[in-house]
Amino acid sequence: MRPLIGVFAHAPRTTDLWAGETCPETYLIALENAGADPILLPAYDNDEALRRYVQLCDGFVLPGGIDINPLTYGEDPHPKLQTNKLEFDECELHLIRIILESKKPVLGICRGSQILNVAFGGTLYQDIEAMHEGAQQHNQEEVTPGATCHRIKIEDGSILAELYGTEMRVNSFHHQAVKDLGAGLKATAHAYDGIVEGFQAEDYPFVVGVQWHPEQETNADKHAVLPIFRRLVEECK
């Protein structure tokens, strides 16, 4: 039977009454191609409901999206902070803690990796350019979706090195990033300006965060089987 993998929905970027919780199809295509059946999970901060999500699914993807409210890691907002929704962050953190209790596999992508880090007690750069000296361009614009724009170096012996080797080129669509890693997380990839691009948890079977968007490779090839998603699916079996 194909694993069922829950994808937590994006928070709406508006307060409009009819705002929808969505997910780009690239995540779903990537999971389907890797041999899983994806299911979209709405933000619903009810402990019983979230525990049913975790019981139902074999693994999880935390996707990209809006900024994370700094109150979740004990800071006040920087002037460069962008759209955020504290109630959504708190719901996602609640879900992550239940996932970690279950030891089920979880992959965080872009914002998803950042909220994973917060769940482990870490902090974020609220704006890389303003807060990280010598930062390169991380929020690429005017390029083909999924096109690569900078290099990362990957730690030998890590899960990411098993999948991609010790250097690769990645796309980049973020202005926030991991600052201080949470307890129990190990950085396994960095951009050449020092920004964390990937990490894994040391005491869990499979908890991985990546700062780039591997799912966007399906824009170039709808049938591509992508290494990080294939590995997630394998871990769910």
TORKOL-4160 file (C-alpha; in steps of 0.2 Angstrom, whole numbers, padded with zeros to 4 digits, m for minus):
237
<pt num="1" X="0000" Y="0000" Z="0000"/>
<pt num="2" X="0006" Y="0017" Z="m0004"/>
<pt num="3" X="0011" Y="0028" Z="0011"/>
<pt num="4" X="m0002" Y="0042" Z="0015"/>
<pt num="5" X="0008" Y="0058" Z="0018"/>
<pt num="6" X="0000" Y="0073" Z="0026"/>
<pt num="7" X="0004" Y="0090" Z="0019"/>
<pt num="8" X="0000" Y="0105" Z="0030"/>
<pt num="9" X="m0009" Y="0118" Z="0021"/>
<pt num="10" X="m0002" Y="0136" Z="0018"/>
<pt num="11" X="m0009" Y="0149" Z="0029"/>
<pt num="12" X="m0019" Y="0162" Z="0019"/>
<pt num="13" X="m0010" Y="0178" Z="0015"/>
<pt num="14" X="m0026" Y="0188" Z="0018"/>
<pt num="15" X="m0038" Y="0191" Z="0032"/>
<pt num="16" X="m0052" Y="0190" Z="0019"/>
<pt num="17" X="m0067" Y="0180" Z="0026"/>
<pt num="18" X="m0066" Y="0168" Z="0010"/>
<pt num="19" X="m0047" Y="0166" Z="0011"/>
<pt num="20" X="m0042" Y="0148" Z="0007"/>
<pt num="21" X="m0029" Y="0137" Z="0014"/>
<pt num="22" X="m0020" Y="0130" Z="m0001"/>
<pt num="23" X="m0004" Y="0120" Z="m0007"/>
<pt num="24" X="0005" Y="0122" Z="m0024"/>
<pt num="25" X="0003" Y="0106" Z="m0034"/>
<pt num="26" X="0021" Y="0104" Z="m0035"/>
<pt num="27" X="0022" Y="0096" Z="m0018"/>
<pt num="28" X="0008" Y="0084" Z="m0022"/>
<pt num="29" X="0016" Y="0079" Z="m0039"/>
<pt num="30" X="0032" Y="0076" Z="m0031"/>
<pt num="31" X="0025" Y="0065" Z="m0018"/>
<pt num="32" X="0014" Y="0055" Z="m0030"/>
<pt num="33" X="0029" Y="0053" Z="m0041"/>
<pt num="34" X="0039" Y="0046" Z="m0026"/>
<pt num="35" X="0026" Y="0033" Z="m0023"/>
<pt num="36" X="0015" Y="0041" Z="m0010"/>
<pt num="37" X="m0003" Y="0047" Z="m0009"/>
<pt num="38" X="m0004" Y="0065" Z="m0002"/>
<pt num="39" X="m0017" Y="0072" Z="0008"/>
<pt num="40" X="m0019" Y="0091" Z="0012"/>
<pt num="41" X="m0021" Y="0095" Z="0031"/>
<pt num="42" X="m0030" Y="0111" Z="0036"/>
<pt num="43" X="m0025" Y="0122" Z="0050"/>
<pt num="44" X="m0037" Y="0117" Z="0064"/>
<pt num="45" X="m0029" Y="0119" Z="0082"/>
<pt num="46" X="m0039" Y="0106" Z="0091"/>
<pt num="47" X="m0028" Y="0093" Z="0100"/>
<pt num="48" X="m0040" Y="0079" Z="0096"/>
<pt num="49" X="m0041" Y="0083" Z="0078"/>
<pt num="50" X="m0022" Y="0085" Z="0076"/>
<pt num="51" X="m0019" Y="0068" Z="0084"/>
<pt num="52" X="m0031" Y="0060" Z="0072"/>
<pt num="53" X="m0021" Y="0068" Z="0058"/>
<pt num="54" X="m0005" Y="0060" Z="0065"/>
<pt num="55" X="m0013" Y="0044" Z="0068"/>
<pt num="56" X="m0020" Y="0044" Z="0050"/>
<pt num="57" X="m0004" Y="0048" Z="0040"/>
<pt num="58" X="0012" Y="0039" Z="0038"/>
<pt num="59" X="0023" Y="0054" Z="0036"/>
<pt num="60" X="0022" Y="0073" Z="0034"/>
<pt num="61" X="0028" Y="0088" Z="0023"/>
<pt num="62" X="0028" Y="0105" Z="0031"/>
<pt num="63" X="0028" Y="0117" Z="0015"/>
<pt num="64" X="0034" Y="0135" Z="0012"/>
<pt num="65" X="0023" Y="0150" Z="0015"/>
<pt num="66" X="0022" Y="0166" Z="0025"/>
<pt num="67" X="0034" Y="0173" Z="0038"/>
<pt num="68" X="0034" Y="0165" Z="0056"/>
<pt num="69" X="0029" Y="0177" Z="0070"/>
<pt num="70" X="0044" Y="0180" Z="0081"/>
<pt num="71" X="0034" Y="0178" Z="0097"/>
<pt num="72" X="0035" Y="0160" Z="0094"/>
<pt num="73" X="0053" Y="0160" Z="0098"/>
<pt num="74" X="0053" Y="0174" Z="0111"/>
<pt num="75" X="0057" Y="0189" Z="0100"/>
<pt num="76" X="0048" Y="0205" Z="0095"/>
<pt num="77" X="0045" Y="0210" Z="0077"/>
<pt num="78" X="0059" Y="0217" Z="0066"/>
<pt num="79" X="0054" Y="0231" Z="0054"/>
<pt num="80" X="0057" Y="0219" Z="0039"/>
<pt num="81" X="0045" Y="0206" Z="0046"/>
<pt num="82" X="0032" Y="0202" Z="0032"/>
<pt num="83" X="0015" Y="0194" Z="0032"/>
<pt num="84" X="0012" Y="0182" Z="0047"/>
<pt num="85" X="m0001" Y="0174" Z="0057"/>
<pt num="86" X="0002" Y="0169" Z="0075"/>
<pt num="87" X="m0013" Y="0158" Z="0077"/>
<pt num="88" X="m0007" Y="0148" Z="0061"/>
<pt num="89" X="0011" Y="0146" Z="0068"/>
<pt num="90" X="0004" Y="0140" Z="0085"/>
<pt num="91" X="m0007" Y="0127" Z="0076"/>
<pt num="92" X="0008" Y="0121" Z="0066"/>
<pt num="93" X="0019" Y="0120" Z="0081"/>
<pt num="94" X="0006" Y="0110" Z="0090"/>
<pt num="95" X="0005" Y="0098" Z="0076"/>
<pt num="96" X="0024" Y="0096" Z="0075"/>
<pt num="97" X="0025" Y="0092" Z="0093"/>
<pt num="98" X="0013" Y="0078" Z="0091"/>
<pt num="99" X="0022" Y="0071" Z="0075"/>
<pt num="100" X="0038" Y="0071" Z="0085"/>
<pt num="101" X="0030" Y="0061" Z="0099"/>
<pt num="102" X="0025" Y="0048" Z="0086"/>
<pt num="103" X="0042" Y="0047" Z="0078"/>
<pt num="104" X="0034" Y="0048" Z="0061"/>
<pt num="105" X="0045" Y="0055" Z="0047"/>
<pt num="106" X="0043" Y="0073" Z="0043"/>
<pt num="107" X="0051" Y="0084" Z="0030"/>
<pt num="108" X="0051" Y="0103" Z="0032"/>
<pt num="109" X="0053" Y="0114" Z="0016"/>
<pt num="110" X="0058" Y="0133" Z="0017"/>
<pt num="111" X="0046" Y="0140" Z="0030"/>
<pt num="112" X="0043" Y="0122" Z="0035"/>
<pt num="113" X="0061" Y="0120" Z="0040"/>
<pt num="114" X="0060" Y="0136" Z="0049"/>
<pt num="115" X="0045" Y="0131" Z="0059"/>
<pt num="116" X="0053" Y="0114" Z="0063"/>
<pt num="117" X="0068" Y="0123" Z="0070"/>
<pt num="118" X="0057" Y="0134" Z="0081"/>
<pt num="119" X="0048" Y="0118" Z="0087"/>
<pt num="120" X="0065" Y="0112" Z="0093"/>
<pt num="121" X="0068" Y="0128" Z="0102"/>
<pt num="122" X="0078" Y="0137" Z="0089"/>
<pt num="123" X="0077" Y="0155" Z="0082"/>
<pt num="124" X="0076" Y="0164" Z="0065"/>
<pt num="125" X="0083" Y="0178" Z="0056"/>
<pt num="126" X="0068" Y="0189" Z="0053"/>
<pt num="127" X="0076" Y="0196" Z="0038"/>
<pt num="128" X="0093" Y="0189" Z="0032"/>
<pt num="129" X="0099" Y="0205" Z="0023"/>
<pt num="130" X="0096" Y="0216" Z="0038"/>
<pt num="131" X="0102" Y="0204" Z="0051"/>
<pt num="132" X="0116" Y="0193" Z="0043"/>
<pt num="133" X="0132" Y="0202" Z="0038"/>
<pt num="134" X="0138" Y="0198" Z="0021"/>
<pt num="135" X="0122" Y="0189" Z="0016"/>
<pt num="136" X="0120" Y="0184" Z="m0002"/>
<pt num="137" X="0104" Y="0186" Z="m0012"/>
<pt num="138" X="0092" Y="0172" Z="m0005"/>
<pt num="139" X="0075" Y="0179" Z="m0012"/>
<pt num="140" X="0077" Y="0176" Z="m0030"/>
<pt num="141" X="0066" Y="0185" Z="m0043"/>
<pt num="142" X="0062" Y="0186" Z="m0061"/>
<pt num="143" X="0069" Y="0168" Z="m0065"/>
<pt num="144" X="0060" Y="0152" Z="m0071"/>
<pt num="145" X="0052" Y="0144" Z="m0056"/>
<pt num="146" X="0063" Y="0131" Z="m0049"/>
<pt num="147" X="0079" Y="0137" Z="m0058"/>
<pt num="148" X="0094" Y="0137" Z="m0047"/>
<pt num="149" X="0103" Y="0152" Z="m0041"/>
<pt num="150" X="0116" Y="0148" Z="m0028"/>
<pt num="151" X="0127" Y="0134" Z="m0022"/>
<pt num="152" X="0127" Y="0125" Z="m0005"/>
<pt num="153" X="0139" Y="0114" Z="0003"/>
<pt num="154" X="0133" Y="0098" Z="0012"/>
<pt num="155" X="0141" Y="0089" Z="0026"/>
<pt num="156" X="0148" Y="0072" Z="0022"/>
<pt num="157" X="0139" Y="0058" Z="0031"/>
<pt num="158" X="0122" Y="0067" Z="0032"/>
<pt num="159" X="0106" Y="0062" Z="0024"/>
<pt num="160" X="0107" Y="0076" Z="0012"/>
<pt num="161" X="0124" Y="0070" Z="0006"/>
<pt num="162" X="0118" Y="0053" Z="0003"/>
<pt num="163" X="0105" Y="0060" Z="m0008"/>
<pt num="164" X="0114" Y="0075" Z="m0017"/>
<pt num="165" X="0133" Y="0073" Z="m0013"/>
<pt num="166" X="0143" Y="0087" Z="m0004"/>
<pt num="167" X="0139" Y="0102" Z="m0016"/>
<pt num="168" X="0124" Y="0107" Z="m0026"/>
<pt num="169" X="0115" Y="0122" Z="m0033"/>
<pt num="170" X="0098" Y="0126" Z="m0027"/>
<pt num="171" X="0084" Y="0138" Z="m0030"/>
<pt num="172" X="0080" Y="0151" Z="m0016"/>
<pt num="173" X="0064" Y="0160" Z="m0011"/>
<pt num="174" X="0066" Y="0166" Z="0007"/>
<pt num="175" X="0070" Y="0181" Z="0017"/>
<pt num="176" X="0070" Y="0172" Z="0034"/>
<pt num="177" X="0081" Y="0158" Z="0039"/>
<pt num="178" X="0087" Y="0148" Z="0053"/>
<pt num="179" X="0098" Y="0158" Z="0065"/>
<pt num="180" X="0101" Y="0147" Z="0081"/>
<pt num="181" X="0098" Y="0129" Z="0078"/>
<pt num="182" X="0086" Y="0120" Z="0091"/>
<pt num="183" X="0092" Y="0108" Z="0103"/>
<pt num="184" X="0095" Y="0091" Z="0095"/>
<pt num="185" X="0096" Y="0098" Z="0077"/>
<pt num="186" X="0112" Y="0096" Z="0067"/>
<pt num="187" X="0116" Y="0108" Z="0052"/>
<pt num="188" X="0120" Y="0098" Z="0037"/>
<pt num="189" X="0120" Y="0111" Z="0023"/>
<pt num="190" X="0125" Y="0129" Z="0022"/>
<pt num="191" X="0125" Y="0142" Z="0009"/>
<pt num="192" X="0142" Y="0150" Z="0006"/>
<pt num="193" X="0137" Y="0165" Z="0016"/>
<pt num="194" X="0135" Y="0154" Z="0031"/>
<pt num="195" X="0116" Y="0153" Z="0031"/>
<pt num="196" X="0109" Y="0136" Z="0036"/>
<pt num="197" X="0101" Y="0127" Z="0021"/>
<pt num="198" X="0098" Y="0110" Z="0028"/>
<pt num="199" X="0098" Y="0101" Z="0045"/>
<pt num="200" X="0092" Y="0084" Z="0052"/>
<pt num="201" X="0087" Y="0079" Z="0070"/>
<pt num="202" X="0099" Y="0067" Z="0079"/>
<pt num="203" X="0087" Y="0058" Z="0090"/>
<pt num="204" X="0073" Y="0054" Z="0077"/>
<pt num="205" X="0072" Y="0042" Z="0063"/>
<pt num="206" X="0069" Y="0055" Z="0050"/>
<pt num="207" X="0067" Y="0073" Z="0053"/>
<pt num="208" X="0075" Y="0084" Z="0039"/>
<pt num="209" X="0073" Y="0102" Z="0035"/>
<pt num="210" X="0079" Y="0110" Z="0019"/>
<pt num="211" X="0078" Y="0129" Z="0015"/>
<pt num="212" X="0076" Y="0128" Z="m0004"/>
<pt num="213" X="0061" Y="0121" Z="m0014"/>
<pt num="214" X="0065" Y="0104" Z="m0021"/>
<pt num="215" X="0047" Y="0101" Z="m0026"/>
<pt num="216" X="0049" Y="0115" Z="m0039"/>
<pt num="217" X="0060" Y="0103" Z="m0050"/>
<pt num="218" X="0043" Y="0096" Z="m0056"/>
<pt num="219" X="0040" Y="0112" Z="m0065"/>
<pt num="220" X="0053" Y="0106" Z="m0078"/>
<pt num="221" X="0048" Y="0088" Z="m0077"/>
<pt num="222" X="0031" Y="0083" Z="m0071"/>
<pt num="223" X="0037" Y="0065" Z="m0070"/>
<pt num="224" X="0053" Y="0067" Z="m0060"/>
<pt num="225" X="0056" Y="0056" Z="m0045"/>
<pt num="226" X="0065" Y="0068" Z="m0033"/>
<pt num="227" X="0078" Y="0061" Z="m0021"/>
<pt num="228" X="0072" Y="0069" Z="m0005"/>
<pt num="229" X="0054" Y="0064" Z="m0008"/>
<pt num="230" X="0059" Y="0046" Z="m0013"/>
<pt num="231" X="0068" Y="0045" Z="0004"/>
<pt num="232" X="0054" Y="0052" Z="0014"/>
<pt num="233" X="0042" Y="0039" Z="0006"/>
<pt num="234" X="0055" Y="0025" Z="0010"/>
<pt num="235" X="0055" Y="0031" Z="0028"/>
<pt num="236" X="0036" Y="0029" Z="0029"/>
<pt num="237" X="0035" Y="0011" Z="0023"/>
